[in-house]
Amino acid sequence: MIIKISGHANAGPKGSDLVCASISSIATGALNALDAAYPEDVELSLTEIPDAVIEIKVLQNHQNLQALLRMLYIQIQTLAENQSKYITIKEV
């Protein structure tokens, strides 16, 4: 399973892009938690240029890891409900 977060910049002028800042904060918190709790179970990457792309690759799936990933999903889903013009969740 791979989770990819991309294209979350440019919803507003640089420096006041609250959607980008919100997604980045949610994702950074999740990356930090995953790295601290499950470093052997996930592969994490963040590419800053030209557009921030965050990728989480699940190497070893288990219930506790899924709980943390579910938290990430719920946070982004909640934000998407209020910012649907700028956020789309695709499940493939």
N, C-alpha and C positions, 0 to 999 in steps of 0.2 A: 504494500500500500504506500502511495506517495501523496502527500498533501502539499499543494503549491499555492502560494499567495503571491499575486503579482498585479501590476497595473493599478495599485491603490494610490498613486500620486495624481496630482493635478485636478483635484476636485475643487480647489480654490486657489487663490494667489499664493505664490511661494511665501512661506512664513505664516500663513493663516489657513493652511490646508488641514482642517480639523479631521476630515475623514482619513487622510493619510496618517496623521498623527495618532488617531485612535487605533487604526488597524496595526500600525507599527508597534504601538504600545502593547496591544493584546498579543501580537505575534512574538515580540521580544520576551515578554513574560513567559509565554509558553515555551519558547526555545530555552530560556534559562532553567525553567523547571524540568524540562525533558533532559537537558544536559546534566543537571544535578542528580536527578532521580533515576534515569535510565540511560546512562551513557553508552552501554553496550547494546542496547535494544533499538537505538535510532541513529540515523545519520542525518546531521543537520547542516544546512548551507544557507548563506545569505550573500547575495550578490548585490552590491550597491549601485553599480554603474551599468547601463545608463538609467535603468529603472529598478528599484528595489524588487528583488525576487527572493522569496523565502521558500525553502523546500525542506520538508520533513519526510524522510524515508524510513518506514518501519521495517526493521530487520527481524525482530522477535516480537510477535504480537502476544499480548496477554491482557487480562482483565484490568489490572491497575493502570497500565499504559493507556488502554482504551478510555478509562475514566478521565484521564488528563486530556486526551485528544477530544473527548466529548465536551469538556469544559471550553476548550479553544473554539470548537464549532458553535456552541451555544452563544458565546460572547460575540463572535462574528455575525451569527444569525440575528442576534438582537440588534446589533448596529445596522445590519442590512435592512431590517424592518423599518428603521427610521431614515435610512439614507439609500433607498432603493434606486435612486437616480445614479448613484455612484458605485454601488456594490452589487455584484452578482455572484451567487454561489452555484458552482457547477459540480455535479457529482457524476463521475464517469467510471 
